[in-house]
Amino acid sequence: MGDANVSTLDGHPASPQPNGKRPDEDRRPDGDRAEHPSESSRIGRLRAPRRPRIWFEILLIAVSYWTYSLIRNAVPEQKAQALRNADWIWRAEHSLGIAVEHTVNHAVNSVTWLIVSMNYYYATLHFIVTIGVLVWLYRWHPGRYAAARLALFATTGVALLGYYFYPLAPPRLMPDGGFIDTLIKHDTWGSMASGNLASMSNQYAAMPSMHIGWSLWCGITIALLSHRWWTRALGLLYPTVTLLVIVCTANHFWLDAVGGVLCLSFGFGVACAWYGMLPHRLTRHLAAPDASLLKTG
């Protein structure tokens, strides 16, 4: 009834709009048109899981790891401060009753085949398993891949702050610690911590331990997403064995591992904040794009 008296300025009735509203209903009381949520829509599109592109992912991972290595190795080594921090960590662990690294290091070193295996485990699996899990996610869990990758990248990025602000010598480099540098003693090929390659890597960036950060990321990802009990078990076993390896080879203190766990917690927090949920709660597969939307978009 009330609409019958509505007319335009020239006296003709106002034409109804397709949505059933009069032209003035899209205006706010102050005369301005209602703002369209284009900005929030753009952010929403960025946050929405999308199908990963293989060439982009390879380039992104290569550039990111190159940048990480460049920054990590560009951090001043600060040998004197790193050794003082190592002494403090060692005393702190004694006060906590967890300073067993020296005993474990010497005990395992007496079993040559075991310590050599651990040396090569330390030097290689850190990269092989992490890349393998990324490939597995890309192939079988594309909807979760970007969020999981973001968690890994954020974990690695925040670790750089630890390397910069808290230089720390590993136990094997403490001159008065009595630890055995198993990598050198058993001449481990390919290790960035011994031989000629040692000069290419910052030897005083032990806190936090990214061997723990990355291996725990792998283990949690596999345990939460795999449907086979034995792969879930292997996923949980991997960071556990890594923890033993970094201690037995005197590359890290127990507390370095705690630092790695904290960094990973930050990484998963970033992924959850950006995508609205943890990676494993996202959809496994992405729906194919609607052709009609592609035409109109």
Stockholm file with secondary structure:
# STOCKHOLM 1.0

chainA/1-297         MGDANVSTLDGHPASPQPNGKRPDEDRRPDGDRAEHPSESSRIGRLRAPRRPRIWFEILLIAVSYWTYSLIRNAVPEQKAQALRNADWIWRAEHSLGIAVEHTVNHAVNSVTWLIVSMNYYYATLHFIVTIGVLVWLYRWHPGRYAAARLALFATTGVALLGYYFYPLAPPRLMPDGGFIDTLIKHDTWGSMASGNLASMSNQYAAMPSMHIGWSLWCGITIALLSHRWWTRALGLLYPTVTLLVIVCTANHFWLDAVGGVLCLSFGFGVACAWYGMLPHRLTRHLAAPDASLLKTG
#=GR chainA/1-297 SS CGGGGCBCTTSSBCCCCTTSCCGGGGBCTTSCBCCCCHHHHHHHHHHSCCCCCHHHHHHHHHHHHHHHHHHHHHSCCCHHHHHHHHHHHHHHHHHHTCCCHHHHHHHHHTSHHHHHHHHHIIIIIHHHHHHHHHHHHHHHCHHHHHHHHHHHHHHHHHHHHHHHHSCBCCGGGCTTTCCCCHHHHTTCTTCTTSGGGGGGSCTTBCSSCHHHHHHHHHHHHHHHHCCSHHHHHHHHHHHHHHHHHHHHTTSCCHHHHHHHHHHHHHHHHHHHHHHSSCGGGSCSSCCCCCHHHHHHC
#=GC SS_cons         CGGGGCBCTTSSBCCCCTTSCCGGGGBCTTSCBCCCCHHHHHHHHHHSCCCCCHHHHHHHHHHHHHHHHHHHHHSCCCHHHHHHHHHHHHHHHHHHTCCCHHHHHHHHHTSHHHHHHHHHIIIIIHHHHHHHHHHHHHHHCHHHHHHHHHHHHHHHHHHHHHHHHSCBCCGGGCTTTCCCCHHHHTTCTTCTTSGGGGGGSCTTBCSSCHHHHHHHHHHHHHHHHCCSHHHHHHHHHHHHHHHHHHHHTTSCCHHHHHHHHHHHHHHHHHHHHHHSSCGGGSCSSCCCCCHHHHHHC
//
